[in-house]
Amino acid sequence: MKTAHILLLCILGAALVSTVVCDNSSNPDDCCFKFYPRRVKKALVKEYFMTDHRCPRTGVILVTQKSRRICVEPSLSWVEGIMKTLDERTF
């Protein structure tokens, strides 16, 4: 009888450990898999943030006045201009 109890506890412990190990909450929330192909007006953008370093591609997410999120390529000159303008606005 004691062996059955130990076996049951081992199975229960393995099930609990597997739920912790398989938890997807440690993955990044916002990654860019496709970039918006057109230019976005500076006046429409209220903030930006960079994608997480764990994402497969580095990107910038522009947040518009209507809270729409747009993924763009960070190396484009117009994107760098928007980021610079928003950074200067915060000071």
C-alpha positions in Angstrom: 0.0 0.0 0.0 2.8 2.4 0.8 4.4 1.8 -2.6 1.1 2.8 -4.3 1.0 6.1 -2.3 4.6 6.9 -3.2 3.9 6.2 -6.9 0.8 8.4 -6.8 2.8 11.2 -5.2 5.5 10.9 -7.8 2.9 11.1 -10.6 1.2 14.1 -9.0 4.6 15.8 -8.5 5.6 15.2 -12.2 2.3 16.7 -13.3 2.8 19.8 -11.2 6.3 20.3 -12.4 5.3 19.9 -16.1 2.7 22.7 -15.8 5.4 25.0 -14.5 8.0 24.1 -17.1 5.5 24.4 -20.0 4.2 27.8 -18.9 4.3 30.2 -21.8 4.3 33.4 -19.7 8.0 33.8 -20.1 7.8 34.5 -23.8 7.8 38.0 -25.1 4.4 39.6 -25.7 5.1 41.8 -28.6 7.2 40.6 -31.6 7.3 41.8 -35.2 7.0 39.1 -37.8 6.1 41.4 -40.6 6.9 45.1 -41.0 4.5 47.8 -42.1 5.6 48.7 -45.7 4.5 52.4 -45.8 5.6 55.6 -44.0 3.6 56.7 -40.9 3.1 60.4 -40.2 4.8 61.7 -37.0 1.7 63.4 -35.9 -0.2 60.1 -35.6 2.4 58.5 -33.3 2.1 59.1 -29.6 4.8 56.6 -28.4 7.0 53.8 -29.4 8.9 50.8 -28.0 11.5 48.3 -29.2 10.6 44.6 -29.4 12.0 42.2 -26.8 15.5 40.9 -27.4 14.1 37.3 -27.5 12.0 38.1 -30.6 13.3 36.6 -33.8 13.5 40.0 -35.5 14.4 43.4 -34.0 11.6 45.9 -34.6 10.0 49.1 -33.4 6.3 49.2 -32.4 4.7 52.5 -33.0 1.6 53.3 -31.0 -0.8 55.7 -32.7 -3.2 58.2 -31.2 -5.9 55.6 -31.5 -3.8 53.0 -29.7 -3.1 51.0 -32.9 0.3 49.2 -32.9 2.3 49.2 -36.0 5.6 47.2 -36.5 8.2 49.0 -38.5 11.9 48.4 -39.4 14.1 50.3 -36.9 16.8 51.1 -39.4 14.7 53.2 -41.7 15.5 56.9 -41.6 11.8 58.0 -41.1 11.5 55.6 -38.1 14.6 57.0 -36.5 13.2 60.5 -37.0 10.0 59.6 -35.2 11.9 58.0 -32.4 14.1 61.0 -32.0 11.2 63.4 -32.0 9.3 61.4 -29.4 12.5 61.1 -27.2 13.0 64.9 -27.4 9.3 65.5 -26.5 9.7 63.6 -23.2 12.4 66.0 -21.9 
